[in-house]
């Protein structure tokens, strides 16, 4: 299994971040978006991620020594509910390039996110995961996340109603 490293995303990474995100839409397992998004539509989202509070990281192989290593996935911390009292809670999003799924990128992301959370004053991590996304549910549970909320049939994907689970973990 390859090993991975990460760095803070730069604005020039946004097209790859969007491509990886868009590659998950067709599966109807990962995101509630049903049509591809654009780079322009994500510029504000990108700006909301700051290394000192809500980082956005790109992941690449540790042994990729290219000047610009191939981005194999990304991770973001996002605000939960957007009010000051929730500042110690962050939602994690992990997206992996199609050819890198099942190769430990998600595991790497969760390990790093959990370890890093106290540095950005986060004590609680959340994952919003569709109930039929078994690989993601299993991954988060392996890291001690528990189901804190279950929303039955709240999403409609191509005429099929889907559940949303919120998994949570206290990390500090």
C-alpha angles and dihedrals in degrees: 000000000000121000122233142209132191141207136188110281118250125210090253088062092061096092091055091044089053092046091053091047092048091050089067098053098082093056091063087212104095113036137027090224109107099187129047117271126223131237089240092055090056099049093095091046089051091051090052090064113086124176093231098053114006109017126196113203133188118212129216137167114280091227095051102108097174117130086248107026118211111268107231098179146335141228131203137188111213133186117265112225093338099249125121096244089063096051091113091059124077135181115227121216120190123185125178129196111252098248091049099052114120093021101103100271093120091047090051091049094052093046091052095042093052093047093046099045097091090054089063093041094254117145099168129048125195135193121198104207133170112245091236094053094096097169093056094043091051093047094051092045091053086061093052100264113148131201106263097169137017121197109189119215096346096138128060113206113179092331095313117114112225134194125234121212124195111209119195141189133184108224102176 
